[in-house]
Structure formats: C-alpha cells, structure tokens
Amino acid sequence: MGHEESWREYISVMHIAIGSDHAGYRYKEMFKQHLAKLGHTVTDFGTDSEASVDYPLFCRPPAEMVARGEADRGIVLGGSGNGEAIVANRVRGIRCIIAWNIESARFGRAHNDANMLSIGERMVSEYDAIEILDTWLTTPFDGGRHQRRIEEIDALPA
C-alpha cells in the first residue's frame, strides 16, 4: 500500500485552494498531485513556473476563496512560507499557520482550527512536506477552550 492509499481512509474529501510564488512552485505541483490522489478537488491560483513573481498576487486569492466559504481549506507555498502566511492572514476569517514539522501542523489544526497552511519549500524536505500536509488534513479541531480563543480572535477589529 502506497503512502497516499494509507491516508485515504482518514481524510474526508475537501475542496482546497492553493497558490505559490516561484520558490514554492515545485511543492505546489507535488501537493496538487498528492491531493488529487486522495480525492480532493484543487483550485490552483498559480504561479505556473519557477520564474520570479510577487507572492501576494498568488497567495491572497486562495485565502479569499476560503474566507468566502468556496473552498474548505487553503494552502500557500513559498521559499520560507512567512510572507505567504502573512498575506493569507490579512484576510478576515483566515487562520493560516506556518508548519515546519508534523507537530506544528497538528497543533495548528487541533488548537487553532487552522483553515490554511503555509509551507516553505526551502525549509522542509519533500517527504516532510507531504507528512505535514497529511497531518494538517487529518487532524480535527479540539474545540473546547480553543473555540473560545478562536472567537476572541474573530472579535478583534480588522
């Protein structure tokens, strides 16, 4: 049984919006293939090559799609994942985490109900990136005291 098949039984099918700059392009393409194998629908906002581009143009649209409820979750990718997460988090209702290992992805979902994921292609290996993605996809939100904190975040002025 391949890696994708071993995760299939744990992941409910979602619509995922994705975008990257040039430095995250390879992982974006890798993620799209992985997500398709798992049965997810993916809307790709680009970029379409490793030619240099400005990440805000490609990372804001996935966040807006998630915020409007047109996608269940979103993913942004770049060299470090930092700027991409900043752009996504400018959109009201988005909780984008930067994940650099499985635990950061797990806590981001369990405690922060992260509806977007940012990964830096220069920061993690391909294998780890897929493990991070799968952890983020499958970890449920814990709710409870964490729900109260999400509500406090949402109540803050934009």
N, C-alpha and C positions, 0 to 999 in steps of 0.2 A: 504494500500500500504506500503510495507516494505521500509527500508532505501535505499537498492540497487535499487529498482524499481524507487524511486523518483528521483534518479540521472541519470538513464539510458538515458533519453531524452536529457540530456545536454552534454553527453560525446561521442565524436567520438571514434570509435574503434581504438585501438593502439596496437602495439607490444611493450611490456615492458620487459626489462631485470632487474633481481632482484638478489641481493646477500646479505648475512648477515654473521656475526660471530655467536657464540653461544649465546651471550647476546641479539641478535636481532632475533633469530630463531623463537620464538613464533609469533612475529608480521609479520615476513616474510610469515609464513604459513597462518596467518589471511589475509594478503594483497593478497596473491595468490588466496584465495577463493573469496574474495571480487571482485578482478579484473576479475576473470572468470565469476562471476555472471553478471558483467557489459558487458561481451562480449569481453574483451581484451584477446590477446594472451600473455602468460608469458613464458619467458625463465629463468629458475632458475639455478643460478650458485652455490647454496649451501650456507651455510653448511646444513647438513641433520639431525642435532640433537643439543642438548644443551651441548654437550661435548666441552670442551675448544679447540679453534682453533685460528689461527692468521688471523685477519680480512683482511689484504691486499690481501691474496690469494683468497678471495671470493668477494671483492669489486672492484678490478681492472677489472676483466672480463666484468661485466655489463657496466662499463664506456667505455671500448674499443669497445664493441658492439654498443653502442650509437654513439660513435665517428666515427665508420665506416659506420654509416647510416643503420645498420642492425636491429636496434630497434629504435622506435620513442622516447622513454624515458627510464630512468633507475631509480632504487630505491636501496639504500643501507641502511642497518639497523645494529645497534649495541647497546651497552649499553647507550652511550651518543649521538652517531651519529657524533661526532667530528672527530675521526680518519678515519671513513669510508668516510666522505666528503673530507678529506684531500687527501686520496688515489684517489678518483674519480677525484678530481680537478687537479691531476698530469697529467691527460690525456688531450692532446691538443683538444680543442673544447668542453670540458665539462664545464658546469656551474652548479655545484652541490650546492644546498642550504641545510642548516640545518634548519628544520622547527620545532618549538616547540608550535606553535599555528596557528590558521587559518590565521591571518593577516600576519605572516611571510611567509606562503605558498603563499598567494595571492600576496604580493609584490615581492616575488621571481620569480613568473611567469610574473606578469604584468610589472615589471621594469627590471628584469634581464634575462628574457626568459630562466629560469632555465630548463635545459633538464634532470636534475637528482635531486632527492630528498633524503635527509638523515634524518632519524628519530632515536632518541634514545629511546629504549624500556623502559629504566629506568626513562625517563624524562616526558613522557606523558601517559595518560590513554589510554586504548584500544579504547574507544569511541572517544576521541580527535584525536587519530592517524588516525582513519577512516575519520573523518571530515577534517583533514589536507590533507590526501591523495585525497579526493574528491575535495577539493578546488584547490589543485595543478593540478589535472587532468582537471578541467573545466575552469580555469582562462586563458584567452587569453593574449598574449604579447601585450602591449600597442604600441610598435614601437615608432615612432617619435624620440624625443631626446634620448630615451633609446636605440634605434637602433644604434645611433652614438656611444654611450658608449660601446655597445657590440662590435662594430667594433674596437674601441680603445683597448679593452681587447684582442681581437683576434690578433691585430697587435703587441702585446708585444712579445718579444723573449721567447721561451720556457725555 
